[in-house]
């Protein structure tokens, strides 16, 4: 939601993950203005192929949120071969209708993207390719289905084989990204296309977050600090690196700024990083926030506090990321005034963005 709207997901009214079992009646409100709707105003053709995860019902379909083309699935994950969600429903769509087809999910997403580029290379387009890989269920390109229509749950995969499967799933996705880049070059539009590759969160236990503490779903850096690669030949200098703090919600205002426009949506939290990308100028100082279930954090410059609520009691940790990127040394007791200041900021943010948040259970 943050990526597509340019704002903290809490502002859209829904904070937790929308699950197949319990939340089939909720989704991204049609009143929200997505990045696709922003670009359609400027005659961009918008295609999305892959994982939607912003509402199961037809009333939340991507084709109602600015995308001219959509093929893929609306749940958090599907069987890579049978395209069935975790509750036993067929979840493969062509536009606003279910329409299954043979193929490995990762390869299908790649093929849709390549085909879209070939068909629309002569006019402006926005292509969104949210891959499922390497999310579970863990399946190789050549494997059996793990789910059946009408039967909730997923067949067990031997635990000692998952790491190898996970590696293959990443490699197949990487191959697909290579095909996307090749298609841009074949069509002669590589140098005039901005390509952004990033993850939505850190790796789980089957991946590797290096020295960073925590995994996917964690408020620590291993859960939310991810690599991003941006290509815009002859505009963004090749080989440059950045350690500035950027959120996925910054991409919407950034891309609009690059074409000389501004978001029309309200309460945009993201900022344009155009000048930083092109001229390597520093971004303005700002506090950034995260909240998921019973944990939240604020990053303010080099400082970060992590808040955890257990049995209605809040616990706070304070870290200096400039020399403790591993978040090993909780210095909350040594900095009471700073801790109190950051606590207040986090509380104000939570009260501000959570107005109207729909409460949904796991």
C-alpha positions, 0 to 999 in steps of 0.5 A: 500500500505504501509503494502504490500510494506514496503514503504510510499504509496506515493512512489507507485504513488498513495496517496489518497483512490481508490474509487469505483466511480472515480478510477476504472482504477488505482491501485498498479503498478505491478512493486512494490514488495509486501510482498507476492512476497518477501516471494514467493522467499523463497518457502512460499505459499501466501494466501489472503482472504478479502479486497484488495482495491488496484485496481479494474481492473483485471490487479491489482488483488492480484494473479498478486502481489504474492498471490497464492490464493485470495478470497474476494473483491477489493473495499473499502467495499462491502455489507456483504451479497450481495457482491456488491460495492458502485457503484452497481457492483458485487465484490466477486472474486475467483482469477481473476474472479468474483464468488459470493457465499452465506455468511456473508463477515466476516464469509467467510473470516474466513472460507477461512483462516481456510481452508488455514491453514489446507491445507498448515500447513506442509509447510511455508505459509504467510496468509493475512486476511484483514477483512472488519469489522467494515467498513460500510455498517453496517449489522448484521450477519443475515440481509438483503442486502443493495445494488443491482446490477446495482444500486449505493448507499446503503439503509439507516440504522436507525442511532440509531441502528448503534452502536449496529450493529457496536458492533456485527460486531466487535464481529463476527470478534473477533470470527473469529480470535479465530477460526484462532488461534484454527486452528493453535493449531489444526494443531500443528503449533501455536508455530511456527507461527507469528500472527499479529493483527492490524487496519489500522486506528482509529475508526470512530464515532461509535467506541471508541478511548479513550482519543485520539483526532480525528477519522479515516481519522484525522491527530490526534492520534485518526486517526492513533495510533492503538493497535497491538498484535503480537504473537510468542510463546517462542520467543516474551515474553508473556505479554510484551508491547511497546510504541515505534513508529511503522508503518505498513510498518515496518512489511515487513522488520520485517518478512523478518528479522525474517527468515534471509532475507532482502527486495529486493524492492527499497526505503523501508521506514519501518525498522525491529523491530525484535530485539525490539520484541524479546529483548525489545531493543529500536528502532532507533530514526527516524521521521515518517510522514503521509499525507492524502488529505489536512492534514499531520504530522511529529512525531519527538521524543516527538514532532508532528506538524500537517499541514492543507491546506485550500484555499492554506494556511497552518496552523500548530499546534505543540504538545508535545505527551509525556505529551499531548497525547490528543493533547489539547495544541497547543504550536506552538507560544511558540516554533518558532524555533522547529516549523520551523525545523519540517516544513522544514523536513515535506516539504522535505519529501513531496517533496521526496516521492510524486515524480510521485504521480498520482493526482486523485479526490474524 
